[in-house]
Amino acid sequence: MKFTVIIPARYASTRLPGKLLKIIGRKPMIQYVWESAVKSGAARVLVATDDARIRSTCELFGAEAELTAESHRSGTERIAELVKRLGLDEQTIIVNVQGDEPLIPPSLIAQVAENLDATNHGANVATLCERISDAASVLDPSVVKVVFDNNGYAIYFSRAPIPWDRDGFAADRTKVDLSTPYYRHIGIYAYRAGYLGDYVSLPESTAECRERLEQLRVLHHGGRIHVAEARERPGPGIDTPADLEKVRKLIETKSESGS
């Protein structure tokens, strides 16, 4: 089973501009992501960026990088432009790996591609999740939650605590009963090249605009998203300067231990 990884790499991050070029250890953040994608067994790995600085940096460490429009509202739209330009076969499995996930395990990149393939066209998109083990994450709107059915298909994604504990939260909205399974959505996606053209032609949904979650467009228009628990726990992504320092310390500790 072959798949292609495309890493959307926007320069103008709101909370941490130019974050993909921030140095962690001795390498730019985007290089860690690219290296994980290469190790995943992907047939091809590309970076789709809106900035010449990112492209030139990627080329320095050997990555294939392409410039795309600055106007895209999401990584999926950026990838769709590149897929169309390259003329990829409609059945090609594309994995979207976010450029701000330097600690993403290669096994998860392979897993999400395999999961999409295994649905035998039962899903338009495949993604991953992990069980939440702390109350703060359940209540944190930056942690996206997902609920899914008995067959592993997403019912809804939200920044709010879902499922909503009606009785528990009626008594105290600051307390979370963790005996209820809550799952954090891991922002990695697999889709077939042909579906990307359909996705970008769909209008945004109200829920997508309010939650600021692009995957809700798929559900709103009747698409199906397969969700599986990740084989291993992913490292933290980077959205803020505090996140960057946290990951720097993790990588420094890993280097010192020789692992």
N, C-alpha and C positions, 0 to 999 in steps of 0.2 A: 504494500500500500504506500504510494508516493504522496507526498504533500509538499506544499510551498509555504514558507513563512514570509510574511511581509510585516515589517515593523513600522508603524506610522510614527513619524518623528517631527512634531511641531516645535518650533523654536519659542514662540511667544506664550509660554505658560503664565497664567495669571498670577499665581502665588510664588512662582520661582522661575522667572524668565531665563531662558537658556539652560534649563536644568539638565538637559540631555548631554551637554558638554561639560558639566561639572566634573571635576576630577575626584575619583574615589580610589584611594591607594595610588596607583601610578597610571590609571587608565580613565578615559572619559566614561560616564555612565552608560552611554549607548553601546560601547564596546562590550560591556558585560552581557547586555541583552543579546547582542549579535552572537557572541561566543556560545551562550546557552542554546540559541536557536540552531547553530551549526552542530552542536553536540546532540541535538534531539533526533538526528537522522533525517532531517528535511532534505529533499532533493535540491532545493534552491532556497536561499535566504536573501531577501532584499530589504533595503531601507527606503521608505517613501517619505520624503521630507519637503518642507516648504522653504528651506533656507540653505543657501550655498555654503554657509559655515559648517552646517551639519554634514552636508554631502562631502565636502573636502576632508573633514575629519574622518568620516567613515572610509573614504578611499585610502587614507593613510594607513589604516590597519587592515586593509584588504577586503572591505565589504563592498558589495554591489549596491549603489545608492542612486536614486532617481529623484529629480525635482518634480514636485506636484504643485497645484494651485494653492495660494494662501487662503482662498475663500472657503475651504471645506469646514463644515461645522463639527465633524467627527472623524475619528480615525477610520471608520468604515467607509466613509465617503472618499477619503484620501486613497485608501486601498482600491476602491472601485475604479478610480481614475487610472491607476497604474495597471490594474488587471485588463481594462479595456484597451489601453495603449499597447500592452504586450501581446494582446490577442490570445490570451490563455484559453485552453479548451474549457468548455462550460462545466465539465465534470471534475476539473482540477480542484482538489481540496486546498483551500487557503486558510492558514492559521494567522490570526491577528494577535501579535504579541506586543503589548504596550512598551514603548521605549523607556518608561520610567520604572521598570521592574528589573533592576540589575540582579536580583537574587532569585529570579524565576528558575525553578529546576527544569532541566531539559526533559525529564520524564513527563512533566505536565503538558509540555508542548506536544509531545507524541501522543499522550493520552487523549487530548481533546480531538486530535485528528482521527485517531482510531475510533473514538466514540461516534463521531459523525458518520464514518464509514460503516460502522456496525448497525446504525439505524436503518440502513438500506433505503435511504430517501424518505424515511419517516419523519425526519427533522430537517428544517431549513438551516438551523444553527445548532452548534453544540458548545457548551461551556462547562465550567467547573465551580464547585463550592467547597466549603469546609464548615464543620460544626463550630459554632461559637461557644466558648467556654467561660466568658466573663460578661457580667451585666453591663459594664461600661460600653462594650462594643455593640450590644443590642440597642442601647439608647443613643448611640453616636450616629448622627445623620450622614457622616462621611463614610460609614461602613454600610454598604448596600446589602440588604437582606433579600433572600429568595425563598419562596415556597414552591414545591413541586408535587406532582401527583404520584400515584403508586407506580407508574411506569417511567418515572424520571423526567416528565415533561413539565416545564415551568408553568406555573399558574400566574405568578406576579412577582415583580421585583420592586423593592421600595427602600427608601432611606428611613422609613419609619419601622418600628418593631412589628414584624409580621411573622407568625400569626399574632394578632392583637389579643392579649390576655384580658378579656373584658372584665371579669370579676376581680382579678388581681390588680389591674391598673386602676379600677374604680376605687379601690381601697388606698393605693399608693402608687403613683406613677413613677416613682424613683426606684422601686424594687422590682426585680425580675426573677421569675421562677424559672431557673435553668433546667428543671426537669422537662420543660417544654423544649423540643428541639428547635433551635434557631440556627440558620445557616447563612454564612457570609458568602456573597458572590465574589468569585475570583475573576477579574476582568480579562479573561482570555477567551477568544472565540474561534470556532472553525466553521467555515461555510464553503459551499461550492462556488466556483467562479461565476457560474450562470446566475446564481441567486443574487449576487451583489448588484447586478444591473437592475434587477427587480426592486431591490431594497431602496436604492437611491431615487427611484422614480415614485416611491410612496410618499404621501404627505405626512408630516409630523402629526402625532396624536397629542391630545390635550395632556394625557398622563406623562408622555415623554417630555413635554415642555415644562410641566410643573416639577417633575422629579429630576429632570435633567439626566435621563437615562435612555440612551439611544436604543437599547434592546426592547424597550416597550413598544416601539414602532412595529416590530415584528409581530408581537402578540396582538396588538390592536387590529392589524390587518389580517388576522387569521393564521399567521405563521406559527410554527412549532419550534421551541427551543429545548433541546435535551440537556439536562443538568445531571452531572455525576459528582460524587465526592472525590476530591483530589487524592491521588495515590500517596502523595507526601505533602507535608505542610510547606507552603510557599513562604519566602521571606517577605518582609514589608516592602510596599511600593513607596515612591517618593513624590510627595505633593508640596511639602513645605520645607523651609530651612531646617527645622527641627528633625524632620524625617531624614533629610540628607545626612545630618550629623549622626543620627542613630545608625544608619546603614554604613557610614564610614567606620564607626567603631566596631560594628559586626565584622566587616571585611578585614579590618586591622587585626582583630582578635583571631580570625580564621587564619590569616597569613602567619601570625606569630606562632600559632599552634602547628603550622605546617600541613593543615588539612585543606 
